[in-house]
Amino acid sequence: MIRAVLTDIEGTTSSLSFVKDVLFPYARTHLATFVRDHAQDAGVALQLDAVRREAGDPALSQEAVIDHLIVWIDQDRKITPLKSLQGMIWENGYRNGDFQGHIYPDAEQALRDWHARGLALYVYSSGSVQAQKLLFAHTAFGDLTPLFDGYFDTTVGGKLDTGSYRAIAAAIGIAPAEILFLSDVRAELDAAAAVGCRTAWLVRDDATDPRAAHRQVRDFRDIDID
């Protein structure tokens, strides 16, 4: 019996193109100015120091930190301080109305239906928790954050690490066998399944393969919760 749904964002609830073609370029364009303008803010300063630790040089100048961040963006690195700073920049973009968070209509409807049925809903993405909340709070369907019971990012562990899913199950107090994890990435699904989670593989732009290692679905309407 499924008691909780844990969902990825990119390629699952939301289009990859929104993240890659809207959010990432926006953060890259505004990053240097944001860091220079807000480097003395406590939250930003904390993340800049984390960048220095990640780079292995506590004496890195502000401009060198910016250079590292730009390189990490271009490399699509899943580094926690980068994700945190991106979330801060995206917050400004959402508030300014520069873009809305993209959610597939089938995902929005299913999430509402599952919430109404009493299922616990959680998000697990490589983007920061702040970025996750911002995306779901600013959609064409309105604020969807009340549907969710919690959010997880790379601070709980990498999405390819089995321990991350074990830690999430412990944090929400639900056995892995009662959690359905949704993703478009097989390696993530493999890691979740290894600790006993149920899985569904979103293949929105491709035909489903009945021989795939995880049950494949084209969209949320094909996901069997029962």
C-alpha positions, 0 to 999 in steps of 0.5 A: 500500500502506497502511503507517500509519493516522493517526486523528482521535478525536472522531467517529471513534474516539470519540463527539462526545458524550463530548468535548462532554458529558463532557470539556469540561464537566468541564474547565470546572467544575474549571478555576478551582480547578485553576489556583488550586491549581497555578499554581506548578507548573512545567508549569502556570505554563508554560501560563499564560504561554502563555495570556498570550502568546496573549492579547497581555498578559504582565501578565494576572493569574491571574484574568484568565487564568482568564477567558480560558480559560473564554471559549476553552472556551465558544468551542471554541477550538483553542489549545494552552495551553488544550488542555494545561491541559484535559489536566491536569484530565482526568488527575485525572478519569480517575485519580479514576474520574470517567469512562472514555475512550469508544471505539467497539467497531468502532474498538477491534477494528480498531485491534487487528487493524491493530496485529497486522498490523504497521500503524503507528498514530498519533493526530492530534487537536486535543486535547493529546497528554497528553489523547489518551493519557489517553483511550486509556489509560482505556477500557472495553477497558483500556489501548489506548496500546500499540497506537499508535506516536505522537501528534500535536496542534496543536503540529505545526500545525492540522488544516486545514493541509496542512503539518501532514500533510506534517510528520507524514509526515516525522516518522514517515518514511512517504510520504503515499501510504502513510498512511491518514487517518481523520476525520469532518471533510471539511476535514481530509480535504481537507488530508490528501489535498492532500499525497497521503494516502489518506483515509476519511470516518467518517459514523457517524450518516448515510447514506454518499454515493457521490459524496462527495469522500472515501470514506465509511464508517459505521464501522471495519469498512467501512475497506479497508486493502488 
